[in-house]
């Protein structure tokens, strides 16, 4: 028994070491340097640590720049040649589409008091693109679907309780249904494929769901300290992970 526990511990350590090496390898890709630079510029220029950015065109532009750079990274990684705009490979094509449509949502959400719903709808369309990318990868006898369904219902009921508008509740229901379905598909894809590409996609969706949940809590439930910083940081990590999931697959330990 002790020997089995020791072997499992060694396997877990090897898996973590392998994951860390793979993450560092992908992060060192020079095609990602513009993303790092644009994120740094946005944080320094608009200081989202304390409050939301001003409602200006420049704030929307600089907020979307990191996402555009990730879309360009996906395009470069897929080896797209002129005059083509989008990758021919199915997964990369829909990830790139999702990133570009997400940037529209970014621009809308700079003006949250007036453009919150258009921003939600833009992100809903982006998540549909990610849903198409991850595909129907369910594993037989897996409990992942049930777990995400329960989490989605619980999250919706918790937030909807504080919303008076039936229309807003309906929009939120649709949004949660889509994003938790995408989260399930991303996790199921990893469960089936066991590759780093699938793993990074799954991690990305986890951060995306967490980011959106914080937005909902801060908007409808209660004050969250440093909400914009938490939301934006998790959001950029999410999109980063989804983007690097388009690189060549390697089996995960």
LUMTI-505471 format. One record per atom (N, C-alpha, C): z, x, y; residue in three letters. Coordinates in steps of 0.05 Angstrom, whole numbers, plus 5000, padded with zeros to 4 digits. Layout:
% LUMTI-505471
ZXYALA ...
END
This chain:
% LUMTI-505471
500050174976UNK 500050005000UNK 500050175025UNK 501750385025UNK 501850565048UNK 499250705051UNK 497950785029UNK 495350915030UNK 493250735042UNK 493250485035UNK 491350295046UNK 491750265076UNK 494350235085UNK 494950215113UNK 494050465128UNK 494450695116UNK 493550945129UNK 490550955132UNK 489150865111UNK 486250865112UNK 485150675133UNK 486550435136UNK 485750245156UNK 486150355184UNK 488450505188UNK 489050625213UNK 486950835221UNK 486250995201UNK 484151195206UNK 481451075213UNK 480850855199UNK 478250715204UNK 478250595232UNK 480550475241UNK 480750365267UNK 480450585288UNK 481750815283UNK 481551035302UNK 478651145304UNK 477351165281UNK 474551255281UNK 472851055295UNK 473350795292UNK 471750595305UNK 472050605335UNK 474550645345UNK 475050665373UNK 473850915385UNK 474051145371UNK 472751385380UNK 469751355381UNK 468651235361UNK 465751185361UNK 464851005383UNK 466350795388UNK 465750605410UNK 465950755437UNK 467950915441UNK 468351065466UNK 466051255470UNK 465151395450UNK 462951575452UNK 460351425459UNK 459951205446UNK 457451045452UNK 457450935480UNK 459850835489UNK 460050735516UNK 459450955537UNK 460651185533UNK 460251415551UNK 457351495551UNK 456151505528UNK 453351585526UNK 451551395542UNK 452051135539UNK 450450945554UNK 451050945584UNK 453550995591UNK 454251005620UNK 453051245634UNK 452451455619UNK 451351705631UNK 448351685635UNK 447151465627UNK 444251425631UNK 443651425661UNK 441951605669UNK 441351635698UNK 440051385710UNK 438951215694UNK 437750975704UNK 439850775714UNK 442350825707UNK 444550655716UNK 445850755742UNK 445150995751UNK 446451105775UNK 446050935799UNK 443650805803UNK 443450625826UNK 445550395825UNK 446050295802UNK 448150085799UNK 450850185809UNK 451650415800UNK 454250535808UNK 454250565839UNK 452050665849UNK 451950705878UNK 452050445894UNK 450550245886UNK 450549995901UNK 453249845899UNK 454549865876UNK 457249745873UNK 459149875892UNK 459050145893UNK 460850295911UNK 460350225940UNK 457750205948UNK 457050135975UNK 458149865983UNK 457749665964UNK 458749395970UNK 461749385973UNK 463149525956UNK 466149525957UNK 467049655983UNK 465849875991UNK 466650016015UNK 465849866041UNK 463549736040UNK 462549596064UNK 464049326069UNK 464749186047UNK 465748916050UNK 468648876040UNK 469749086029UNK 472649086021UNK 473548826008UNK 472448755985UNK 473148505972UNK 475948515959UNK 477448735965UNK 480148755954UNK 482048545967UNK 481348475992UNK 483248306007UNK 482248016011UNK 479647986014UNK 478647716020UNK 475647696013UNK 474547456016UNK 471747416011UNK 470047546033UNK 467647636027UNK 465947766047UNK 465047566068UNK 464147656091UNK 463247476112UNK 460747326102UNK 460247086113UNK 457946936105UNK 455547026121UNK 454347246112UNK 452047366126UNK 449847426105UNK 447447456116UNK 445147536098UNK 445647806086UNK 446747996102UNK 447148266093UNK 449248276070UNK 451348106072UNK 453348096051UNK 452047996025UNK 450447786027UNK 449047676003UNK 447147885991UNK 445748026009UNK 443848236000UNK 445248455985UNK 447348565997UNK 448748795984UNK 450248705959UNK 451148455958UNK 452448355934UNK 450548335911UNK 448048265917UNK 446048225895UNK 444748485887UNK 444848695904UNK 443548945898UNK 444249065871UNK 446849075864UNK 447549195838UNK 446249045815UNK 446048775817UNK 444848615796UNK 441848665794UNK 440548695817UNK 437648765817UNK 437249035804UNK 439049225809UNK 438749495797UNK 439049475767UNK 440749295757UNK 441049265728UNK 438549135716UNK 437348945731UNK 434848825721UNK 432649035719UNK 432549215739UNK 430649425738UNK 431249615715UNK 433749665710UNK 434549835687UNK 433549715661UNK 433849455658UNK 432949325633UNK 429949345631UNK 428549315653UNK 425649345653UNK 424749625645UNK 426149825657UNK 425450105650UNK 426050165621UNK 428350075612UNK 429250125584UNK 427250005564UNK 426149775571UNK 424249645554UNK 421449775555UNK 421049965574UNK 418450105576UNK 416249925586UNK 416849745605UNK 414749565615UNK 412749725632UNK 410249675627UNK 408049805641UNK 406749615660UNK 405749725682UNK 404149555701UNK 401749445687UNK 400849205693UNK 401849025714UNK 403948835705UNK 405048875680UNK 407148695670UNK 409648715687UNK 410948485691UNK 413448475706UNK 415848465687UNK 415648305666UNK 417848265647UNK 417248405621UNK 419348485607UNK 418948605580UNK 417748405561UNK 416148505542UNK 415048335521UNK 417148265500UNK 419048455496UNK 421148415476UNK 422948185484UNK 423348005466UNK 424647745471UNK 427447775484UNK 429147945472UNK 431847975482UNK 431948085510UNK 430548305515UNK 430448435541UNK 429348245562UNK 427248095555UNK 426047915574UNK 427947715585UNK 429447585567UNK 431347375576UNK 433847495590UNK 434647735582UNK 436847865596UNK 436047925625UNK 433648025628UNK 432648095655UNK 432347835672UNK 431347625660UNK 431247365674UNK 433947275682UNK 435847295664UNK 438647215670UNK 439847365693UNK 439347625693UNK 440347795715UNK 439147715742UNK 436547675743UNK 435247595768UNK 436147325778UNK 436447135760UNK 437446875769UNK 440346885777UNK 441847055764UNK 444647095772UNK 444847195800UNK 443047365808UNK 443147465836UNK 442747245856UNK 441247035849UNK 441046805867UNK 443746665869UNK 445146635847UNK 447846525847UNK 449746695864UNK 449446955863UNK 451047135879UNK 450647075909UNK 448147045917UNK 447546995945UNK 448746725954UNK 448546525937UNK 449646265944UNK 452746275947UNK 454046415929UNK 456946415928UNK 458146585950UNK 456546725966UNK 457646855990UNK 458646636009UNK 457246406009UNK 458046176025UNK 459245966007UNK 461646015996UNK 462845835976UNK 463445555987UNK 464345526012UNK 464945256022UNK 462545076022UNK 460145176026UNK 457845006029UNK 455845026005UNK 455745255992UNK 453745305971UNK 454945355944UNK 457345255940UNK 458645305914UNK 457145175891UNK 456444925894UNK 455044775873UNK 452244905867UNK 450544965888UNK 448045105881UNK 448545365867UNK 450745505874UNK 451345755860UNK 452045705831UNK 453645505826UNK 454245435798UNK 451745365782UNK 449945215794UNK 447545125780UNK 445745375774UNK 445645565794UNK 444045805789UNK 445145965766UNK 447745995765UNK 449046135743UNK 448745985716UNK 448645725718UNK 448245565693UNK 445545625681UNK 443445645699UNK 440745715689UNK 440745995678UNK 442146185692UNK 442346455682UNK 443546465654UNK 445646305650UNK 446946305624UNK 445146185602UNK 443445995610UNK 441445895591UNK 439546125582UNK 438846295601UNK 437146525594UNK 438646705574UNK 441246755580UNK 442746925561UNK 443046785534UNK 443246515534UNK 443446365509UNK 440946405493UNK 438646395506UNK 436046445492UNK 435946735482UNK 437046925497UNK 436947205489UNK 438647245464UNK 441147135464UNK 442947185441UNK 441947035416UNK 440646815420UNK 439446675397UNK 441346545378UNK 440346405358UNK 442046265338UNK 442946455316UNK 445146595321UNK 446046805303UNK 448546735288UNK 449046485282UNK 451546405270UNK 451746515242UNK 454146595235UNK 454846695208UNK 456046465192UNK 455046415168UNK 456246195151UNK 459246235147UNK 460646015148UNK 463546015144UNK 465146155165UNK 463846205188UNK 465346335210UNK 466846135227UNK 469146215236UNK 470846035253UNK 470246075283UNK 468446255289UNK 467946325317UNK 467146075333UNK 465445915322UNK 464445675336UNK 466745485343UNK 468545445324UNK 470845265329UNK 472745375350UNK 473145635349UNK 474945775368UNK 473845735397UNK 471245785400UNK 470045765427UNK 470045475436UNK 469545285418UNK 469545005425UNK 472244915435UNK 474344995421UNK 477044925429UNK 477845055455UNK 477045305459UNK 477645445484UNK 476245315507UNK 473745235503UNK 472145105524UNK 473344835532UNK 474144675512UNK 475344415518UNK 478044445532UNK 479644635523UNK 482244675535UNK 481944775564UNK 480044955568UNK 479545065595UNK 478644845614UNK 476744675605UNK 475744455621UNK 477944255628UNK 479544175609UNK 481643985614UNK 483744095633UNK 484344355631UNK 486244475649UNK 485344475678UNK 482744545682UNK 481644555709UNK 481044285720UNK 479844115703UNK 478943845713UNK 481243675722UNK 483543725712UNK 485943575720UNK 486443595750UNK 485543805763UNK 486043855792UNK 483643775809UNK 481543665797UNK 479043595812UNK 478943285815UNK 478643195840UNK 478442905845UNK 475642795841UNK 473642955847UNK 470842855846UNK 469842835818UNK 468842605810UNK 467742565783UNK 465142735780UNK 463642755802UNK 461142905801UNK 461743205796UNK 463843305810UNK 464643585806UNK 465643625778UNK 467143435768UNK 468143455740UNK 465843465720UNK 463743305725UNK 461343305707UNK 459943575708UNK 459543685733UNK 458243945736UNK 459844155721UNK 462544145725UNK 464244345712UNK 464144325682UNK 464044075672UNK 463844025643UNK 461244155632UNK 459044105646UNK 456444225637UNK 456544525638UNK 457744635660UNK 457844925663UNK 459545055640UNK 461944935636UNK 463645045614UNK 462345015587UNK 460944795583UNK 459544765557UNK 457444985553UNK 456045045574UNK 453945255572UNK 455145525568UNK 457145605585UNK 458145875584UNK 459745935558UNK 461145735548UNK 462645775523UNK 460745775499UNK 458545635501UNK 456445645480UNK 455245925480UNK 454646035504UNK 453546305505UNK 455546505494UNK 458146475501UNK 460146655491UNK 460246645460UNK 460046405449UNK 460046375420UNK 457646515408UNK 455246465420UNK 452846595409UNK 452946895411UNK 454047005432UNK 454347295435UNK 456147405414UNK 458447275410UNK 460347375390UNK 459147345361UNK 457747125356UNK 456547075330UNK 454347285325UNK 452947355346UNK 450847565343UNK 452047835334UNK 454347895346UNK 455748145338UNK 456848125309UNK 457947885303UNK 459047845277UNK 456847875255UNK 454447795262UNK 452247815242UNK 451048095242UNK 450448205266UNK 448948455267UNK 450648705265UNK 453048705275UNK 454848935275UNK 453549185287UNK 452249145310UNK 451149365325UNK 452449395352UNK 452149625365UNK 453349665391UNK 451949485412UNK 449349445409UNK 447949265427UNK 449248985427UNK 449748875403UNK 451048615401UNK 453948625411UNK 455248845406UNK 458048875415UNK 458248865445UNK 456549015458UNK 456549025488UNK 455848755499UNK 453948615487UNK 453348345496UNK 455748155494UNK 457148175472UNK 459548015468UNK 461748075488UNK 462148335493UNK 464148415513UNK 463348315540UNK 460848335546UNK 459848245572UNK 460447945577UNK 459947785556UNK 460547495559UNK 463447435561UNK 465147595548UNK 468047565551UNK 468847605580UNK 467947815592UNK 468547865620UNK 467447655639UNK 465047555632UNK 463847335648UNK 465547085647UNK 466447005623UNK 468046765621UNK 470746805636UNK 471947045633UNK 474447095647UNK 474047075677UNK 471847195687UNK 471347195716UNK 471046915726UNK 469446745712UNK 469046475720UNK 471546305719UNK 473246365699UNK 475746215697UNK 477646275720UNK 477646525729UNK 479246605752UNK 478146465777UNK 475546445780UNK 474346295803UNK 475346005803UNK 475245885780UNK 476145605777UNK 479045565784UNK 480745745773UNK 483645725779UNK 484145755809UNK 482945965821UNK 483346015849UNK 482345795867UNK 480245655859UNK 479045445875UNK 480645175872UNK 481445115847UNK 482544845843UNK 485444835834UNK 486545055824UNK 489245035813UNK 491345165832UNK 491145425836UNK 493145555852UNK 492145825863UNK 493545935882UNK 492746185894UNK 492946415874UNK 490946575873UNK 490946815856UNK 490647065873UNK 492747235874UNK 492547475890UNK 490147655882UNK 488747755902UNK 486447935897UNK 484347795880UNK 484047535883UNK 482147385866UNK 479347495869UNK 478447535893UNK 475647625896UNK 475147895883UNK 477148075886UNK 476848345873UNK 476748315843UNK 478548155832UNK 478648115803UNK 476047995793UNK 475247775806UNK 472747635799UNK 470347815800UNK 470047955822UNK 467648125826UNK 467648355807UNK 469948485802UNK 470048705784UNK 469348625756UNK 470448405747UNK 469848305720UNK 466948215718UNK 465948105739UNK 463148015739UNK 461248245737UNK 461648455752UNK 459948695751UNK 460148825723UNK 462548835712UNK 462848955685UNK 461348785665UNK 461548515668UNK 460148335650UNK 457148385650UNK 455948385674UNK 453048425676UNK 452248705667UNK 453948895673UNK 453349175663UNK 453249185633UNK 455249065620UNK 455249065590UNK 452848915578UNK 452148685590UNK 449848545580UNK 447348705584UNK 447148845607UNK 444749005612UNK 444449235592UNK 446649375587UNK 446449605569UNK 446149515540UNK 446649265535UNK 446249165508UNK 443249155500UNK 441549195520UNK 438649205514UNK 437649475504UNK 439449675504UNK 438649935493UNK 438349925463UNK 437150135452UNK 436650145423UNK 439150105407UNK 439049945386UNK 441349895370UNK 442350135354UNK 444950145350UNK 446150335332UNK 448450195318UNK 448650215291UNK 450750075277UNK 453550135287UNK 455249935291UNK 457949975299UNK 459750015274UNK 461750185277UNK 463550225254UNK 465249975249UNK 
END
